[in-house]
Amino acid sequence: MIAFYNGEFLPIEKISISPFDRGFLFADGVYEALRTYNKKLFMLQKHLERLKYSLEQINLNFSEFNQLENIIYRCAELNSLDTDFSTYIQITRGVSFPRTHYYSNQIKPNLFVFVSPLKNRGREINEGVSVTLEQDVRWSRCDIKSIALLPNVLANHKAISEGHYEAVLFRDNFITEGSHTNFFAVKNDSIITAPLSNYILNGVTRSIIFNLCEENNIQIIEEYILLDEIFTYDEFFLTGTTTEITPVVKIGNRMVGDGKPGKLTRKIQKLFYEFVRKH
Ligand SMILES: Cc1ncc(COP(=O)(O)O)c(C=O)c1O
């Protein structure tokens, strides 16, 4: 695999990163993940805007936004990827020595980009998935796409080890989001999802769902899905760049409805793929 690191395209085994990189020592950095449809980067501007936001929130000066698009396509070319692919962009604050929490604004950030072929997720999208509910023990700046993901890693690992696709997280009685997805419910033909705040990531797919609902007269409400009322909702789905719109048909060991993707979830999927075809 050829990847990009600080100005060079190199075989992955030739990339060397200092152990004094603040990303390695402090998880002091942010990232973005996006994908292509028909080999074109999907919602690139939205992802770049969010990357800029994350960087601003952690006071990390990075100015090479204009180069990212070319870097990604060149990576795909160098890896002879001729299918749709996902891409990961990581920017850490850079290397500083000795190890101190304090950082100088003069440090040069480290930029890492790689691409990989997308997995076929047809089965999950068509048949739906099972999720578990886990306490949200993350910090209170989940609006920043920080590389410090240990709580997400542990929750997702536990969910997958127990045979589920995703861990859906709650704080007190409020469902926030999944470990790497946003979470939606349907009740009485309205769609419900957690409001934007410091407790969730402002998902690009989430924002597409809002636009699609507005354009198609589907009521969408930003309010918390309640943990103690979880089985009073009619349908659920997860959204994310690679998760797309994935129906949730089981929570823990309990089936949602008849265990098949719900009607409104199907409609949102259809509207989403129509939107994808036009972009
Ligand atoms: C915690 C979290 N929430 C939500 C999402 C979905 O965001 P997007 O639709 O922009 O991929 C992600 C994606 O990585 C995520 O990590």
Ligand as a Chemical Component Dictionary entry (heavy atoms), coordinates in Angstrom:
data_LIG
# 
_chem_comp.id                   LIG 
_chem_comp.type                 NON-POLYMER 
_chem_comp.pdbx_formal_charge   0 
_chem_comp.three_letter_code    LIG 
# 
loop_
_chem_comp_atom.comp_id 
_chem_comp_atom.atom_id 
_chem_comp_atom.alt_atom_id 
_chem_comp_atom.type_symbol 
_chem_comp_atom.charge 
_chem_comp_atom.model_Cartn_x 
_chem_comp_atom.model_Cartn_y 
_chem_comp_atom.model_Cartn_z 
_chem_comp_atom.pdbx_ordinal 
LIG C1 C1 C 0 -18.809 9.239  16.674 1  
LIG C2 C2 C 0 -19.314 9.375  15.275 2  
LIG N1 N1 N 0 -20.579 9.789  15.082 3  
LIG C3 C3 C 0 -21.105 9.914  13.843 4  
LIG C4 C4 C 0 -20.358 9.605  12.707 5  
LIG C5 C5 C 0 -20.972 9.734  11.340 6  
LIG O1 O1 O 0 -20.459 10.861 10.664 7  
LIG P1 P1 P 0 -20.427 10.930 9.082  8  
LIG O2 O2 O 0 -21.841 10.782 8.616  9  
LIG O3 O3 O 0 -19.884 12.301 8.800  10 
LIG O4 O4 O 0 -19.542 9.840  8.608  11 
LIG C6 C6 C 0 -19.027 9.191  12.858 12 
LIG C7 C7 C 0 -18.221 8.894  11.684 13 
LIG O5 O5 O 0 -17.087 8.584  11.725 14 
LIG C8 C8 C 0 -18.493 9.074  14.175 15 
LIG O6 O6 O 0 -17.231 8.668  14.370 16 
# 
loop_
_chem_comp_bond.comp_id 
_chem_comp_bond.atom_id_1 
_chem_comp_bond.atom_id_2 
_chem_comp_bond.value_order 
_chem_comp_bond.pdbx_ordinal 
LIG C1 C2 SING 1  
LIG C2 N1 SING 2  
LIG C2 C8 DOUB 3  
LIG N1 C3 DOUB 4  
LIG C3 C4 SING 5  
LIG C4 C5 SING 6  
LIG C4 C6 DOUB 7  
LIG C5 O1 SING 8  
LIG O1 P1 SING 9  
LIG P1 O2 DOUB 10 
LIG P1 O3 SING 11 
LIG P1 O4 SING 12 
LIG C6 C7 SING 13 
LIG C6 C8 SING 14 
LIG C7 O5 DOUB 15 
LIG C8 O6 SING 16 
# 
